[in-house]
Amino acid sequence: MLATKHDKLPLIGPPLHATLGMSVETVQVDTDRLATFTGDVCRPGGARQTAVAKARLGMRATRARLGIASEGTFAPRSALPFVIAATEIVVHATTTAASSSPRPSPNSPPSQ
């Protein structure tokens, strides 16, 4: 289940289908309450932490056992400080049959 407010399915769905054979569904959730592009709402943590929180919002909204979300950053590149780099990370969170609370995948990198 892809949690999104800004119609990310056309960007995220096709690569997941092409590489993993996944069919992705979306749920509209207010991901802007976690962070906004304009900075009106600042992230509570790093990009990965925010993306996982977004995935969990979608999981709670649909009671899904797998959640997907993304978070973008725009910052100067260290080697070229006058060039702005855009990075979009995509994460997934899962639940186990014995637990009803979402948790990050054990294969996910550590929190920022």
N, C-alpha and C positions, 0 to 999 in steps of 0.2 A: 504494500500500500504506500503510494507516494503522497506525502503530505506537502501541499503547496497552496499558496495563495496567488501565485503569479504564473500559473499555467506552464510549469516546467516539463510536463509530459512529452511535448514534441522534442525536447532536447535530451531528456534522460531515457525515455522509453525505448526508442529505436536502438541505441547502443546496447542496452541491457538485453533486448530481444536478440540482437545479432550475435552477441558474444556468449550469452548465457541461456538463450532460449526462453527468457522470462517474459510473461505478459504482465504489464504493469497497469494497475488501476490507480486512480487518484481520489483523494478526499480533500475537499476545500477546508482548510483550517487557517486561523489567523496567525500565521507565522510571524507577522510583523510585531506581535507582542513580545517576541524574543529579540528581535533586532530589525532595524530598517536600513535600507540603502542610504537614506539621507542622513542617518545618524540621530534622528529624533529619538529613537530607542536604541541605546547602546547594548552591545552583547554582554551577557553575564559572564562570559568566558571566551575562550578561543573559538575559531571557526568550527573545528571538529565538535567541540562540546555543544555549540549552538545547533549544528546540524543533527546531532543525536537527539537533542531535546525536541527538535521539529519532528523527527521520525516518531518519537514517542507520543507527541500530540496526535499524530495521525493514527497510531495504534490504539490509543485510548478512544478516539472518536469512532473507530470502526470495530474495536475488539480484535483486530488482526494480530497475528503472531509474528509478522515480519513487517517492519517499517523502513521506508527509504526517504531520505530528504537530502537537500543540498544547501550549501552556504557559500557565498562568494566573498572574495576579498579583492580590494584594489589598493595597491601600494607601489612605491617606487622600487625598481629592481636594484639590488645592491651593487651590481657591476655597472649599471647605467642609471644613475639617480634621476635623470630627467625623463626616463621612460617609465610609464606606469604599467604594471603588470596586473592582469585580471586572472584570478585563480578561482575555479569553482570546484569544491570538493563534494563528493557524493558518498554518503554513509548508509549503512543499514543497522538496524537494531532488531533483536529477536527476543522472544520469550520462550520458556521451556514449558512442557506440559504440566510440570509440577508447580510452576509459578505463574501468577497472573500479572506480575509487574515486568515491564520491558527492561531488558538489560543489553548493554553493547555486546556485539559478537566477540567471542574470544580471539578471533583473528584480527580484530580491529587494532590499530596502533594505539599506544597509550594516550590518555587525555592530555590536552595542551594546558 
